[in-house]
Amino acid sequence: MDALELSAVFVWSFAVSFFGGLVGLVLGNLRLPLIVLLATSPAAGAGANVAISGAAAITASYGHWRGGRISWRLFGWMAPASLVGAIGGGLIAGILPDRILLGVISVVVLYGAVEVWRYRRPKESEGTQEPSQTQLLLNAALVGFGVGVLGGLVGLILGSLRLPAMVRWAGVGPYAAVGTNVAVGAVVGIGGLVGHLPSGIDWEIFAVGAAAAMPAAYLGSRFTGRLDERQLIHSIAAILVVSGAAMAAQAIFG
């Protein structure tokens, strides 16, 4: 990659992670189209992107850990299943034809636009039910595995999918859900990275993107509440629609 392309990766990764930290999401789906465009292959780009998201999630997890917003019991149930799922998804991505993988990624990006548009922070009244230990275990493991497989496949940690599922089906309160979601996302990033190793990862993109994303995610969290969150969310969703449509066209027409 030339210096201009690496600069674009750095600037865009920083901006995406800053605004992701602002609204409580990593927003790897907003970074993914550029990474895939510049990568040597869709699979290599997906691997680099999920690893960048995982790196940003590690930074955010530290802040949530210090704030006491991680449920370690729930993390212990979700993380192993998420890790296995993400590795499996990464391995599947490596054997899919490029055009099929691009098509899958475009669908997830477009669906992500819907999820981002509908996104809202959980309320304190949500997630207060107390399911049985068995129910909690099964729900957390299933959510972790399913989202992990999809995330490893397309190169995303998919926090926007996992967060509402945790609140609804794992019975966790909103503050613990946000922190635990980010911590599990870091594990998905590691699993996706491992799963993509056999098919190759664009390490240069990963190094530059992670160097930008990690501090940006922390800085963004410091500015939470200072910008109009709903307008920002809607702008992000619009960008995702355009990006997803462009990737779909590339998958269909080559």
BAFIZA-66222 format. One record per residue: residue number from 1; residue in three letters; x, y negated, z of N, C-alpha, C in turn. Coordinates in Angstrom, 2 decimals. Layout:
resi, resn, n.u, n.v, n.w, ca.u, ca.v, ca.w, c.u, c.v, c.w
NUM, ALA, X, Y, Z, X, Y, Z, X, Y, Z
...
***
This chain:
resi, resn, n.u, n.v, n.w, ca.u, ca.v, ca.w, c.u, c.v, c.w
1, MET, 0.84, 1.20, 0.00, 0.00, 0.00, 0.00, 0.87, -1.24, 0.00
2, ASP, 0.41, -2.28, -0.70, 1.19, -3.52, -0.71, 0.82, -4.38, 0.49
3, ALA, 1.55, -5.48, 0.64, 1.37, -6.34, 1.81, -0.02, -6.96, 1.85
4, LEU, -0.57, -7.29, 0.70, -1.90, -7.90, 0.66, -2.97, -6.93, 1.16
5, GLU, -2.88, -5.68, 0.74, -3.85, -4.68, 1.18, -3.73, -4.41, 2.68
6, LEU, -2.51, -4.32, 3.18, -2.32, -4.11, 4.61, -2.83, -5.30, 5.41
7, SER, -2.64, -6.50, 4.88, -3.16, -7.70, 5.55, -4.68, -7.67, 5.61
8, ALA, -5.30, -7.21, 4.51, -6.76, -7.12, 4.48, -7.25, -6.12, 5.52
9, VAL, -6.56, -4.99, 5.66, -6.93, -3.99, 6.66, -6.81, -4.58, 8.06
10, PHE, -5.72, -5.31, 8.32, -5.51, -5.89, 9.65, -6.59, -6.92, 9.98
11, VAL, -6.81, -7.85, 9.06, -7.78, -8.93, 9.32, -9.18, -8.37, 9.49
12, TRP, -9.58, -7.45, 8.61, -10.94, -6.91, 8.68, -11.12, -6.04, 9.92
13, SER, -10.11, -5.25, 10.26, -10.19, -4.41, 11.46, -10.31, -5.27, 12.72
14, PHE, -9.57, -6.37, 12.75, -9.64, -7.27, 13.90, -11.03, -7.88, 14.00
15, ALA, -11.55, -8.38, 12.86, -12.86, -9.03, 12.88, -13.96, -8.06, 13.28
16, VAL, -13.93, -6.86, 12.70, -14.96, -5.85, 13.00, -14.93, -5.47, 14.48
17, SER, -13.74, -5.23, 15.02, -13.64, -4.81, 16.41, -13.98, -5.95, 17.37
18, PHE, -13.67, -7.17, 16.99, -14.03, -8.31, 17.83, -15.54, -8.42, 17.95
19, PHE, -16.24, -8.38, 16.80, -17.69, -8.50, 16.85, -18.32, -7.24, 17.43
20, GLY, -17.67, -6.09, 17.24, -18.16, -4.88, 17.88, -18.08, -4.97, 19.40
21, GLY, -16.96, -5.48, 19.90, -16.83, -5.68, 21.34, -17.85, -6.67, 21.86
22, LEU, -18.20, -7.63, 21.02, -19.16, -8.65, 21.41, -20.55, -8.06, 21.67
23, VAL, -20.95, -7.10, 20.83, -22.31, -6.55, 20.94, -22.34, -5.16, 21.56
24, GLY, -21.19, -4.63, 21.97, -21.17, -3.34, 22.64, -21.08, -2.14, 21.74
25, LEU, -20.61, -2.33, 20.50, -20.43, -1.24, 19.57, -19.04, -1.33, 18.95
26, VAL, -18.51, -0.21, 18.46, -17.20, -0.24, 17.80, -17.32, -0.70, 16.35
27, LEU, -18.49, -0.42, 15.70, -18.79, -0.87, 14.34, -17.80, -0.33, 13.31
28, GLY, -17.37, 0.91, 13.48, -16.49, 1.51, 12.49, -17.15, 1.64, 11.13
29, ASN, -18.49, 1.72, 11.10, -19.19, 1.82, 9.82, -19.03, 0.55, 8.98
30, LEU, -18.75, -0.57, 9.63, -18.51, -1.81, 8.90, -17.09, -1.84, 8.34
31, ARG, -16.18, -1.18, 9.01, -14.79, -1.11, 8.55, -14.59, -0.03, 7.48
32, LEU, -15.40, 1.02, 7.54, -15.19, 2.21, 6.72, -15.13, 1.94, 5.21
33, PRO, -16.04, 1.16, 4.61, -15.98, 0.98, 3.15, -14.65, 0.43, 2.66
34, LEU, -14.08, -0.56, 3.34, -12.79, -1.10, 2.93, -11.69, -0.06, 3.07
35, ILE, -11.71, 0.68, 4.17, -10.67, 1.70, 4.40, -10.72, 2.77, 3.32
36, VAL, -11.93, 3.24, 2.99, -12.08, 4.26, 1.96, -11.65, 3.72, 0.60
37, LEU, -11.95, 2.45, 0.33, -11.57, 1.84, -0.94, -10.05, 1.81, -1.11
38, LEU, -9.32, 1.50, -0.05, -7.87, 1.35, -0.13, -7.11, 2.65, 0.11
39, ALA, -7.78, 3.66, 0.63, -7.10, 4.90, 0.99, -6.77, 5.73, -0.25
40, THR, -5.88, 6.69, -0.07, -5.49, 7.56, -1.17, -6.61, 8.52, -1.57
41, SER, -7.52, 8.80, -0.64, -8.69, 9.64, -0.92, -9.76, 9.33, 0.12
42, PRO, -11.05, 9.63, -0.18, -12.09, 9.39, 0.82, -11.83, 10.12, 2.13
43, ALA, -11.33, 11.36, 2.07, -11.08, 12.12, 3.29, -9.96, 11.48, 4.11
44, ALA, -8.88, 11.05, 3.44, -7.78, 10.40, 4.14, -8.21, 9.08, 4.76
45, GLY, -9.09, 8.36, 4.06, -9.61, 7.11, 4.61, -10.53, 7.34, 5.79
46, ALA, -11.38, 8.37, 5.68, -12.28, 8.69, 6.80, -11.48, 9.08, 8.04
47, GLY, -10.41, 9.85, 7.85, -9.57, 10.23, 8.98, -8.92, 9.03, 9.63
48, ALA, -8.40, 8.12, 8.82, -7.78, 6.91, 9.37, -8.80, 6.05, 10.09
49, ASN, -10.00, 5.95, 9.52, -11.02, 5.08, 10.11, -11.50, 5.60, 11.46
50, VAL, -11.75, 6.91, 11.55, -12.24, 7.45, 12.82, -11.16, 7.34, 13.89
51, ALA, -9.90, 7.44, 13.48, -8.81, 7.29, 14.44, -8.69, 5.84, 14.92
52, ILE, -8.90, 4.89, 14.01, -8.89, 3.47, 14.40, -10.02, 3.19, 15.39
53, SER, -11.20, 3.73, 15.09, -12.34, 3.54, 16.00, -12.05, 4.16, 17.36
54, GLY, -11.42, 5.33, 17.36, -11.06, 5.96, 18.62, -10.09, 5.12, 19.42
55, ALA, -9.12, 4.50, 18.73, -8.15, 3.64, 19.41, -8.84, 2.42, 20.03
56, ALA, -9.77, 1.82, 19.28, -10.51, 0.68, 19.82, -11.37, 1.10, 21.01
57, ALA, -11.94, 2.31, 20.93, -12.78, 2.80, 22.02, -11.96, 3.04, 23.29
58, ILE, -10.70, 3.44, 23.12, -9.84, 3.64, 24.29, -9.66, 2.33, 25.04
59, THR, -9.42, 1.25, 24.29, -9.28, -0.07, 24.90, -10.55, -0.47, 25.66
60, ALA, -11.69, -0.28, 24.98, -12.96, -0.63, 25.62, -13.24, 0.25, 26.83
61, SER, -12.86, 1.53, 26.74, -13.10, 2.46, 27.85, -12.37, 2.01, 29.11
62, TYR, -11.19, 1.46, 28.94, -10.43, 0.98, 30.09, -11.21, -0.09, 30.85
63, GLY, -11.79, -1.01, 30.09, -12.59, -2.05, 30.74, -13.80, -1.50, 31.44
64, HIS, -14.47, -0.53, 30.81, -15.65, 0.07, 31.44, -15.26, 0.90, 32.65
65, TRP, -14.12, 1.55, 32.60, -13.64, 2.31, 33.75, -13.38, 1.38, 34.93
66, ARG, -12.73, 0.27, 34.68, -12.46, -0.69, 35.74, -13.75, -1.27, 36.32
67, GLY, -14.77, -1.36, 35.45, -16.05, -1.88, 35.92, -16.96, -0.83, 36.52
68, GLY, -16.50, 0.43, 36.59, -17.31, 1.50, 37.19, -18.51, 1.88, 36.36
69, ARG, -18.41, 1.75, 35.03, -19.56, 2.00, 34.16, -19.43, 3.31, 33.38
70, ILE, -18.66, 4.26, 33.87, -18.54, 5.56, 33.21, -19.04, 6.64, 34.15
71, SER, -19.97, 7.45, 33.64, -20.45, 8.61, 34.39, -19.53, 9.78, 34.04
72, TRP, -18.64, 10.12, 34.94, -17.65, 11.16, 34.64, -18.30, 12.53, 34.55
73, ARG, -19.38, 12.75, 35.26, -20.09, 14.03, 35.14, -20.65, 14.20, 33.72
74, LEU, -21.32, 13.15, 33.23, -21.86, 13.21, 31.87, -20.74, 13.29, 30.84
75, PHE, -19.67, 12.55, 31.05, -18.52, 12.59, 30.16, -17.95, 14.01, 30.09
76, GLY, -17.87, 14.67, 31.25, -17.34, 16.03, 31.28, -18.17, 17.02, 30.49
77, TRP, -19.47, 16.74, 30.38, -20.33, 17.62, 29.59, -20.28, 17.29, 28.10
78, MET, -20.24, 16.02, 27.79, -20.34, 15.60, 26.39, -19.00, 15.67, 25.66
79, ALA, -17.92, 15.33, 26.35, -16.63, 15.19, 25.67, -16.15, 16.48, 25.00
80, PRO, -16.18, 17.65, 25.68, -15.70, 18.87, 25.01, -16.51, 19.21, 23.76
81, ALA, -17.84, 19.09, 23.85, -18.68, 19.38, 22.69, -18.43, 18.38, 21.57
82, SER, -18.23, 17.12, 21.93, -17.95, 16.09, 20.93, -16.62, 16.34, 20.25
83, LEU, -15.62, 16.76, 21.03, -14.29, 17.04, 20.48, -14.35, 18.18, 19.47
84, VAL, -15.02, 19.27, 19.85, -15.14, 20.42, 18.96, -15.90, 20.03, 17.69
85, GLY, -17.00, 19.31, 17.86, -17.79, 18.89, 16.71, -17.01, 17.98, 15.77
86, ALA, -16.26, 17.03, 16.32, -15.50, 16.10, 15.49, -14.39, 16.81, 14.72
87, ILE, -13.72, 17.77, 15.37, -12.68, 18.54, 14.67, -13.31, 19.32, 13.51
88, GLY, -14.45, 19.96, 13.79, -15.14, 20.71, 12.74, -15.56, 19.81, 11.59
89, GLY, -16.12, 18.65, 11.91, -16.52, 17.71, 10.86, -15.35, 17.24, 10.03
90, GLY, -14.22, 16.98, 10.69, -13.02, 16.56, 9.96, -12.52, 17.64, 9.01
91, LEU, -12.57, 18.89, 9.46, -12.14, 20.00, 8.60, -13.07, 20.15, 7.40
92, ILE, -14.35, 19.99, 7.61, -15.31, 20.09, 6.50, -15.05, 18.98, 5.48
93, ALA, -14.76, 17.77, 5.97, -14.51, 16.65, 5.06, -13.35, 16.93, 4.13
94, GLY, -12.35, 17.66, 4.62, -11.17, 17.93, 3.82, -11.41, 18.86, 2.65
95, ILE, -12.49, 19.64, 2.70, -12.74, 20.60, 1.62, -13.88, 20.16, 0.69
96, LEU, -14.56, 19.07, 1.01, -15.63, 18.59, 0.16, -15.05, 17.81, -1.02
97, PRO, -15.64, 17.93, -2.21, -15.23, 17.08, -3.34, -15.38, 15.60, -2.98
98, ASP, -14.52, 14.76, -3.54, -14.51, 13.35, -3.20, -15.87, 12.68, -3.42
99, ARG, -16.52, 13.01, -4.54, -17.78, 12.33, -4.85, -18.88, 12.73, -3.88
100, ILE, -18.89, 13.99, -3.46, -19.89, 14.43, -2.48, -19.63, 13.76, -1.13
101, LEU, -18.36, 13.70, -0.73, -18.04, 13.06, 0.54, -18.40, 11.58, 0.49
102, LEU, -18.13, 10.91, -0.63, -18.52, 9.51, -0.78, -20.03, 9.35, -0.65
103, GLY, -20.77, 10.28, -1.25, -22.23, 10.21, -1.16, -22.71, 10.37, 0.27
104, VAL, -22.12, 11.32, 1.01, -22.50, 11.52, 2.41, -22.17, 10.27, 3.23
105, ILE, -20.98, 9.72, 3.01, -20.57, 8.52, 3.75, -21.52, 7.36, 3.45
106, SER, -21.90, 7.21, 2.17, -22.79, 6.09, 1.81, -24.14, 6.22, 2.50
107, VAL, -24.66, 7.45, 2.59, -25.95, 7.66, 3.27, -25.83, 7.29, 4.75
108, VAL, -24.73, 7.72, 5.39, -24.55, 7.41, 6.81, -24.37, 5.90, 7.02
109, VAL, -23.65, 5.24, 6.12, -23.47, 3.79, 6.23, -24.81, 3.07, 6.10
110, LEU, -25.63, 3.51, 5.12, -26.94, 2.88, 4.93, -27.85, 3.14, 6.13
111, TYR, -27.81, 4.37, 6.66, -28.59, 4.65, 7.86, -28.07, 3.84, 9.03
112, GLY, -26.74, 3.68, 9.07, -26.15, 2.86, 10.12, -26.65, 1.43, 10.08
113, ALA, -26.95, 0.93, 8.88, -27.50, -0.42, 8.76, -28.84, -0.52, 9.47
114, VAL, -29.65, 0.55, 9.32, -30.96, 0.58, 10.00, -30.76, 0.62, 11.51
115, GLU, -29.83, 1.47, 11.96, -29.60, 1.60, 13.39, -29.06, 0.30, 13.99
116, VAL, -28.15, -0.34, 13.27, -27.60, -1.61, 13.76, -28.69, -2.67, 13.81
117, TRP, -29.53, -2.73, 12.78, -30.63, -3.72, 12.73, -31.57, -3.53, 13.93
118, ARG, -31.82, -2.28, 14.29, -32.75, -1.96, 15.39, -32.06, -1.97, 16.75
119, TYR, -30.73, -2.12, 16.76, -29.98, -1.97, 18.01, -30.38, -3.01, 19.05
120, ARG, -30.48, -2.57, 20.28, -30.67, -3.45, 21.43, -29.99, -2.81, 22.61
121, ARG, -29.56, -3.64, 23.53, -28.93, -3.10, 24.73, -29.99, -2.39, 25.58
122, PRO, -29.64, -1.28, 26.19, -30.61, -0.59, 27.04, -31.03, -1.47, 28.22
123, LYS, -32.30, -1.31, 28.62, -32.79, -2.05, 29.78, -32.60, -1.23, 31.04
124, GLU, -32.61, -1.92, 32.16, -32.37, -1.24, 33.42, -33.44, -0.20, 33.74
125, SER, -34.65, -0.39, 33.16, -35.73, 0.55, 33.45, -35.61, 1.83, 32.64
126, GLU, -34.69, 1.85, 31.66, -34.55, 3.02, 30.82, -33.55, 4.01, 31.42
127, GLY, -33.73, 5.27, 31.05, -32.78, 6.29, 31.45, -32.76, 6.60, 32.93
128, THR, -33.86, 6.30, 33.62, -33.87, 6.49, 35.07, -34.47, 7.84, 35.48
129, GLN, -35.00, 8.61, 34.50, -35.57, 9.90, 34.85, -34.46, 10.84, 35.28
130, GLU, -34.83, 11.84, 36.07, -33.84, 12.80, 36.59, -34.18, 14.19, 36.10
131, PRO, -33.71, 14.58, 34.90, -33.96, 15.94, 34.42, -33.16, 16.93, 35.24
132, SER, -33.49, 18.21, 35.07, -32.75, 19.24, 35.79, -31.31, 19.29, 35.30
133, GLN, -30.44, 19.89, 36.10, -29.05, 20.01, 35.72, -28.90, 20.76, 34.39
134, THR, -29.70, 21.81, 34.20, -29.62, 22.58, 32.96, -30.03, 21.76, 31.76
135, GLN, -31.13, 21.01, 31.90, -31.58, 20.15, 30.81, -30.53, 19.11, 30.47
136, LEU, -29.98, 18.49, 31.48, -28.98, 17.46, 31.27, -27.77, 18.01, 30.55
137, LEU, -27.33, 19.19, 30.98, -26.18, 19.83, 30.36, -26.42, 20.13, 28.89
138, LEU, -27.57, 20.76, 28.61, -27.86, 21.14, 27.23, -28.05, 19.93, 26.34
139, ASN, -28.79, 18.94, 26.82, -29.02, 17.74, 26.02, -27.71, 17.01, 25.72
140, ALA, -26.89, 16.83, 26.74, -25.64, 16.11, 26.56, -24.72, 16.86, 25.60
141, ALA, -24.65, 18.19, 25.76, -23.77, 18.98, 24.89, -24.26, 18.96, 23.44
142, LEU, -25.58, 19.08, 23.25, -26.12, 19.08, 21.89, -25.93, 17.73, 21.21
143, VAL, -26.23, 16.66, 21.93, -26.02, 15.32, 21.37, -24.54, 15.11, 21.04
144, GLY, -23.67, 15.48, 21.97, -22.24, 15.30, 21.75, -21.75, 16.08, 20.54
145, PHE, -22.17, 17.35, 20.42, -21.71, 18.18, 19.32, -22.24, 17.67, 17.98
146, GLY, -23.54, 17.40, 17.93, -24.15, 16.97, 16.68, -23.57, 15.66, 16.17
147, VAL, -23.48, 14.66, 17.04, -22.93, 13.38, 16.63, -21.43, 13.52, 16.33
148, GLY, -20.75, 14.41, 17.07, -19.33, 14.64, 16.82, -19.08, 15.21, 15.43
149, VAL, -19.87, 16.21, 15.01, -19.71, 16.80, 13.68, -19.91, 15.74, 12.60
150, LEU, -20.99, 14.99, 12.70, -21.27, 13.96, 11.69, -20.19, 12.88, 11.69
151, GLY, -19.76, 12.49, 12.89, -18.73, 11.46, 12.98, -17.41, 11.91, 12.41
152, GLY, -17.00, 13.14, 12.73, -15.76, 13.66, 12.18, -15.81, 13.80, 10.68
153, LEU, -16.98, 14.15, 10.15, -17.15, 14.33, 8.71, -16.99, 13.02, 7.95
154, VAL, -17.66, 11.97, 8.42, -17.68, 10.72, 7.65, -16.67, 9.69, 8.13
155, GLY, -16.01, 9.95, 9.26, -14.99, 9.01, 9.72, -15.50, 7.92, 10.64
156, LEU, -16.50, 8.24, 11.46, -17.09, 7.27, 12.39, -17.28, 7.93, 13.75
157, ILE, -17.23, 7.11, 14.83, -17.52, 7.68, 16.14, -19.00, 7.56, 16.49
158, LEU, -19.77, 6.78, 15.69, -21.23, 6.77, 15.72, -21.82, 6.46, 17.09
159, GLY, -21.27, 5.47, 17.75, -21.81, 5.07, 19.04, -23.24, 4.57, 18.97
160, SER, -23.62, 3.98, 17.82, -24.99, 3.46, 17.68, -26.01, 4.58, 17.64
161, LEU, -25.60, 5.80, 17.30, -26.50, 6.95, 17.35, -26.49, 7.61, 18.72
162, ARG, -25.31, 7.70, 19.32, -25.15, 8.43, 20.58, -25.76, 7.67, 21.75
163, LEU, -25.62, 6.34, 21.77, -26.08, 5.56, 22.92, -27.57, 5.72, 23.20
164, PRO, -28.46, 5.48, 22.22, -29.89, 5.66, 22.53, -30.24, 7.10, 22.88
165, ALA, -29.52, 8.08, 22.27, -29.79, 9.48, 22.59, -29.41, 9.79, 24.03
166, MET, -28.33, 9.20, 24.51, -27.91, 9.41, 25.89, -28.94, 8.85, 26.87
167, VAL, -29.44, 7.67, 26.57, -30.42, 7.05, 27.46, -31.73, 7.83, 27.47
168, ARG, -32.12, 8.32, 26.28, -33.42, 8.98, 26.16, -33.40, 10.41, 26.66
169, TRP, -32.31, 11.16, 26.33, -32.33, 12.60, 26.57, -31.38, 13.07, 27.66
170, ALA, -30.42, 12.24, 28.04, -29.49, 12.69, 29.07, -29.79, 12.06, 30.42
171, GLY, -30.80, 11.19, 30.48, -31.25, 10.65, 31.76, -30.27, 9.72, 32.44
172, VAL, -29.37, 9.08, 31.69, -28.36, 8.22, 32.29, -28.83, 6.77, 32.23
173, GLY, -28.46, 5.98, 33.24, -28.84, 4.57, 33.27, -28.10, 3.77, 32.22
174, PRO, -28.56, 2.55, 31.94, -28.01, 1.78, 30.82, -26.55, 1.41, 30.96
175, TYR, -26.13, 0.99, 32.14, -24.74, 0.56, 32.29, -23.79, 1.75, 32.15
176, ALA, -24.14, 2.86, 32.77, -23.32, 4.07, 32.64, -23.37, 4.60, 31.21
177, ALA, -24.51, 4.42, 30.53, -24.63, 4.90, 29.15, -23.67, 4.14, 28.24
178, VAL, -23.59, 2.84, 28.40, -22.71, 2.03, 27.55, -21.25, 2.45, 27.75
179, GLY, -20.83, 2.53, 29.01, -19.44, 2.88, 29.29, -19.11, 4.30, 28.89
180, THR, -20.00, 5.25, 29.20, -19.74, 6.65, 28.88, -19.77, 6.86, 27.37
181, ASN, -20.64, 6.15, 26.67, -20.71, 6.24, 25.22, -19.38, 5.85, 24.58
182, VAL, -18.78, 4.79, 25.06, -17.49, 4.34, 24.52, -16.40, 5.38, 24.82
183, ALA, -16.41, 5.92, 26.05, -15.39, 6.91, 26.43, -15.52, 8.17, 25.59
184, VAL, -16.74, 8.64, 25.35, -16.95, 9.80, 24.50, -16.54, 9.48, 23.06
185, GLY, -16.79, 8.23, 22.64, -16.37, 7.81, 21.30, -14.87, 7.92, 21.11
186, ALA, -14.11, 7.63, 22.15, -12.65, 7.78, 22.07, -12.28, 9.24, 21.82
187, VAL, -13.00, 10.16, 22.46, -12.75, 11.59, 22.25, -13.12, 12.00, 20.83
188, VAL, -14.22, 11.48, 20.31, -14.61, 11.76, 18.93, -13.52, 11.28, 17.97
189, GLY, -12.94, 10.11, 18.27, -11.87, 9.60, 17.43, -10.67, 10.54, 17.41
190, ILE, -10.32, 11.09, 18.57, -9.21, 12.04, 18.65, -9.54, 13.32, 17.88
191, GLY, -10.76, 13.82, 18.08, -11.17, 15.03, 17.38, -11.21, 14.85, 15.87
192, GLY, -11.73, 13.69, 15.43, -11.76, 13.42, 13.99, -10.37, 13.35, 13.41
193, LEU, -9.45, 12.75, 14.16, -8.06, 12.67, 13.71, -7.47, 14.07, 13.55
194, VAL, -7.67, 14.92, 14.54, -7.15, 16.29, 14.47, -7.77, 17.06, 13.31
195, GLY, -9.09, 16.90, 13.14, -9.78, 17.62, 12.08, -9.33, 17.21, 10.69
196, HIS, -8.90, 15.97, 10.53, -8.48, 15.48, 9.21, -7.01, 15.73, 8.92
197, LEU, -6.26, 16.23, 9.90, -4.83, 16.45, 9.69, -4.52, 17.38, 8.51
198, PRO, -5.23, 18.50, 8.36, -4.89, 19.40, 7.24, -5.06, 18.75, 5.87
199, SER, -6.06, 17.87, 5.72, -6.30, 17.24, 4.42, -5.53, 15.94, 4.24
200, GLY, -4.89, 15.47, 5.31, -4.07, 14.27, 5.21, -4.77, 13.03, 5.73
201, ILE, -4.00, 12.13, 6.32, -4.50, 10.87, 6.86, -3.59, 9.75, 6.36
202, ASP, -4.18, 8.63, 6.02, -3.37, 7.47, 5.64, -2.83, 6.82, 6.92
203, TRP, -1.64, 7.22, 7.32, -1.08, 6.76, 8.59, -0.78, 5.27, 8.58
204, GLU, -0.42, 4.73, 7.43, -0.14, 3.30, 7.35, -1.38, 2.49, 7.66
205, ILE, -2.51, 2.92, 7.09, -3.77, 2.24, 7.36, -4.14, 2.38, 8.83
206, PHE, -3.95, 3.58, 9.37, -4.27, 3.80, 10.78, -3.44, 2.89, 11.69
207, ALA, -2.13, 2.82, 11.43, -1.26, 2.03, 12.30, -1.64, 0.55, 12.28
208, VAL, -1.88, 0.02, 11.09, -2.23, -1.40, 10.97, -3.62, -1.66, 11.56
209, GLY, -4.58, -0.79, 11.23, -5.94, -0.97, 11.72, -6.03, -0.86, 13.23
210, ALA, -5.33, 0.11, 13.81, -5.37, 0.28, 15.26, -4.71, -0.89, 15.97
211, ALA, -3.61, -1.39, 15.40, -2.92, -2.54, 16.01, -3.82, -3.76, 16.07
212, ALA, -4.73, -3.88, 15.12, -5.66, -5.01, 15.12, -6.89, -4.73, 15.97
213, ALA, -7.39, -3.49, 15.91, -8.66, -3.17, 16.55, -8.59, -3.13, 18.07
214, MET, -7.49, -2.63, 18.60, -7.43, -2.43, 20.05, -7.51, -3.74, 20.84
215, PRO, -6.71, -4.76, 20.52, -6.87, -6.02, 21.26, -8.16, -6.75, 20.91
216, ALA, -8.61, -6.61, 19.66, -9.82, -7.32, 19.25, -11.05, -6.84, 20.00
217, ALA, -11.15, -5.51, 20.23, -12.30, -4.97, 20.96, -12.35, -5.54, 22.37
218, TYR, -11.20, -5.67, 22.99, -11.15, -6.22, 24.35, -11.53, -7.70, 24.34
219, LEU, -10.98, -8.45, 23.39, -11.30, -9.88, 23.32, -12.77, -10.11, 23.04
220, GLY, -13.34, -9.29, 22.15, -14.76, -9.44, 21.83, -15.64, -9.26, 23.04
221, SER, -15.29, -8.29, 23.90, -16.10, -8.05, 25.09, -16.07, -9.25, 26.03
222, ARG, -15.01, -10.04, 25.98, -14.92, -11.22, 26.83, -15.85, -12.34, 26.37
223, PHE, -16.28, -12.30, 25.11, -17.12, -13.35, 24.55, -18.60, -12.94, 24.48
224, THR, -18.93, -11.80, 25.05, -20.32, -11.34, 25.02, -21.24, -12.41, 25.59
225, GLY, -22.33, -12.70, 24.83, -23.31, -13.67, 25.30, -23.06, -15.09, 24.83
226, ARG, -21.93, -15.34, 24.17, -21.62, -16.71, 23.74, -22.09, -16.99, 22.31
227, LEU, -22.46, -15.96, 21.57, -22.99, -16.13, 20.23, -24.40, -15.55, 20.16
228, ASP, -25.14, -15.92, 19.13, -26.49, -15.40, 18.94, -26.38, -13.94, 18.49
229, GLU, -26.67, -13.03, 19.41, -26.44, -11.61, 19.16, -27.34, -11.08, 18.05
230, ARG, -28.60, -11.49, 18.01, -29.51, -10.94, 17.02, -29.12, -11.37, 15.60
231, GLN, -28.72, -12.63, 15.42, -28.28, -13.09, 14.11, -27.04, -12.33, 13.67
232, LEU, -26.14, -12.08, 14.60, -24.93, -11.34, 14.29, -25.27, -9.91, 13.87
233, ILE, -26.15, -9.27, 14.61, -26.57, -7.91, 14.30, -27.18, -7.84, 12.90
234, HIS, -28.06, -8.79, 12.57, -28.71, -8.79, 11.26, -27.71, -9.03, 10.14
235, SER, -26.72, -9.87, 10.36, -25.69, -10.10, 9.36, -24.88, -8.83, 9.12
236, ILE, -24.54, -8.14, 10.20, -23.79, -6.89, 10.08, -24.59, -5.86, 9.30
237, ALA, -25.88, -5.76, 9.59, -26.73, -4.80, 8.90, -26.78, -5.10, 7.40
238, ALA, -26.85, -6.38, 7.04, -26.88, -6.76, 5.62, -25.59, -6.35, 4.91
239, ILE, -24.46, -6.55, 5.57, -23.17, -6.15, 4.99, -23.12, -4.64, 4.80
240, LEU, -23.66, -3.90, 5.75, -23.67, -2.44, 5.65, -24.52, -1.97, 4.47
241, VAL, -25.63, -2.64, 4.24, -26.49, -2.26, 3.10, -25.74, -2.43, 1.79
242, VAL, -25.08, -3.56, 1.62, -24.32, -3.81, 0.39, -23.19, -2.80, 0.25
243, SER, -22.46, -2.55, 1.34, -21.34, -1.61, 1.29, -21.81, -0.19, 0.99
244, GLY, -22.88, 0.24, 1.66, -23.40, 1.58, 1.44, -23.91, 1.76, 0.03
245, ALA, -24.58, 0.74, -0.52, -25.08, 0.83, -1.88, -23.93, 0.91, -2.88
246, ALA, -22.86, 0.16, -2.64, -21.71, 0.21, -3.54, -21.04, 1.57, -3.51
247, MET, -20.93, 2.17, -2.32, -20.33, 3.50, -2.23, -21.22, 4.56, -2.87
248, ALA, -22.53, 4.41, -2.75, -23.45, 5.34, -3.39, -23.30, 5.27, -4.91
249, ALA, -23.18, 4.06, -5.44, -23.00, 3.89, -6.88, -21.70, 4.53, -7.35
250, GLN, -20.65, 4.38, -6.55, -19.36, 4.99, -6.87, -19.45, 6.50, -6.87
251, ALA, -20.21, 7.04, -5.90, -20.37, 8.51, -5.82, -21.17, 9.04, -7.00
252, ILE, -22.17, 8.29, -7.45, -23.05, 8.75, -8.52, -22.39, 8.59, -9.90
253, PHE, -21.80, 7.42, -10.13, -21.29, 7.10, -11.46, -19.78, 7.30, -11.61
254, GLY, -19.09, 7.53, -10.45, -17.66, 7.80, -10.51, -16.83, 6.55, -10.68
***
